[in-house]
Amino acid sequence: MYRVWNFVANYSLLLIGGALIALVWANIDASSYHDFVEFVIWDHAPIGHLHDGHRTLTLHYLVNDVLMAFFFAIAAKEVWEAIILKNGSLRGKKAATPLVATAGGMFGPVAVYLGLAAILGSDVYDAVARGWAIPTATDIAFSYLVGRIVFGAGHPAVRFLLLLAIADDAAGLIILAIFYPENAVLPVWLLLSLAAAVVVFVVFNWLPRRLDRGNQLRPKSTWMREKLGFWPYLIAGAVSWYGFQESGLHPALGLLPIVPTIPHADRAFGIFSEAEQYLTDLLNHIEHLLKHPVEVVLFLFGLCNAGVEFSAIGAPTWLVLAGLVVGKPLGIMLFGWLAAGPMRLGLPAGMRTIDLFVIGCVAAIGFTVSLFVASVAFPAGPVQDAAKMGALFSFGGALISIAAGILTGVKKQNL
């Protein structure tokens, strides 16, 4: 049973299952599906959608705004380690070409999305312009898995793809925070999040280490870890989350200020690496505790967001899909070539320039993150549903990637 669960979790089958159930349900009985998603858990609650001067906690809000915060916390953990650690994958010259290619993987989809929208006319453009960020997303888990299928686990393009996806996640978090606030922005509430982060870092991280200086047994830090564990950070996370909700920024990002305050190892083996299970620092310990619960959260996310009727397919569907499967590969190919050639930053040994195009095809799988951005970019209705359908269709990028790998003569390299 344990092996079965690990297989299901490692391949994100719960997310796919939730999305498929939602699609079937919405197309069989749309009314009951939407009643389920918008089920009111608690009216006049301290958290939830702001409506008529009070907040209402619905199932949709609980999943998208509360539980998805743990998903983004795990993504932020990988970004943080990639940037801050001495051997981090986003430090130094080795990250230069993937970072430039990431920029292309964001500008390309936006240009295709908005350019095609403009060609379709001002009415279409005005209706869909707010969704420009939907095709910039890359589903890191699915892209990584498809990348291994196309290139083989030992190919340098897989590591390049992973760096690109991590950087894409970081940029996506910034875009969500800046361009898609949930309500009118009240920055003063962010001071609450900042205070929570500072207090938990100073009292439960920095101070114990300071008191343990010169003592190899580290009694204060050990006591904090053994007696208190992750609880101070969970409480600080709840406070920070509330600050984000009240500030108007999307509360699903509310745990981000707390992630850098958690004690971490001085090295990281990278996301999805089996070796990371042997790291005993608190940050990795928390990630391991969250791994399976977050898979359940992703199942609920798919269930609550992918329920789109096929009749909703329209212009936003094709714009999102074109942004992903056309804009991503072209943008990554062009910017990656500029970085590797004219900018003389080079490519990893064993990678060809044409591999950049295949990487772009793999990165075109927006799925999870594109669905999330669609749900915050547009209000519930036909445009949001059509855009979500484009995000769902982007999973076809897996087949495109496999075909591109065959046509460009990719030689698989296994470990």
Buried (B, 14 or more C-beta within 10 A) or exposed (E): EEEEEEEBBEEBBBBBBBBBBBBEBBBEEBEEBBEBBBEEEBEEBEBBBBEEEEBBBBBBBBBBBBBBBBBBBBBBBBBBBBBBBEEBBBEEEBBBBBBBBBBBBBBBBBBBBBBBBEEBEEEBBEBBEBBBBBBBBBBBBBBBBBBBBBBBEEBBBBBBBBBBBBBBBBBBBEBBBEEBBBEEBEEEBBEBBEBBBBBBBEEBBBBBEEEBEEEEEBEBBEEBBEEEBBEBBBEBBBBBBBBBBBBBBBBBBBBBBBBBBBBBBEBBBBBBEEEBEEBEBBBBBBBEEBBBEBBBBBBBBBBBBBBBBEEBBBBBBBBBBBBBBBBBBBBBBBBBBBBBEEEEBBBBEEBBEBBBBBBBBBBBBBBBBBBBBBBBBBEEEBBBBBBBBBBBBBBBBBEBBBEBBEEBEBEEBEE
